[in-house]
Amino acid sequence: MESLSEGTTAGYQQIHDGIIHLVDSARTETVRSVNALMTATYWEIGRRIVEFEQGG
């Protein structure tokens, strides 16, 4: 079996690193989106409770 040349190995490493960065970036953006949605949801829940308790 032939061994990979240094250039090919470096190329695969570069692709691998890029994929890892892409997945990490997507994960970070997902967490931010979920946090924003949860914050908005809980704020709306609180608003509805206060509105109910204050009679409209």
C-alpha positions in Angstrom: 0.0 0.0 0.0 1.3 3.4 -0.9 1.9 6.0 1.8 0.4 9.5 1.4 2.7 12.2 0.3 3.3 15.1 2.7 1.3 17.5 0.5 -1.7 15.1 0.4 -1.5 14.5 4.2 -1.4 18.3 4.8 -4.3 18.8 2.4 -6.4 16.3 4.3 -5.4 17.9 7.6 -6.5 21.3 6.2 -9.9 19.9 5.1 -10.3 18.1 8.5 -9.5 21.3 10.4 -12.0 23.3 8.2 -14.7 20.8 8.9 -14.1 20.9 12.6 -14.3 24.7 12.5 -17.5 24.6 10.5 -19.2 22.2 12.9 -18.0 24.2 15.9 -19.3 27.5 14.4 -22.6 25.8 13.6 -22.8 24.5 17.2 -22.1 28.0 18.6 -24.7 29.7 16.4 -27.2 27.0 17.4 -26.7 27.7 21.1 -27.0 31.4 20.6 -30.3 31.0 18.6 -31.7 28.6 21.2 -30.8 30.9 24.1 -32.4 33.9 22.3 -35.6 31.9 21.7 -35.7 30.6 25.3 -35.2 34.1 26.6 -38.0 35.5 24.5 -40.3 32.7 25.4 -39.7 33.0 29.2 -40.1 36.8 28.9 -43.5 36.3 27.2 -44.6 33.8 29.8 -43.7 36.3 32.6 -45.5 39.1 30.7 -48.7 36.9 30.5 -48.5 36.0 34.2 -48.1 39.7 35.2 -50.9 40.7 32.9 -53.2 38.1 34.3 -52.4 39.0 37.9 -52.9 42.7 37.2 -56.3 41.9 35.7 -55.5 42.8 32.1 
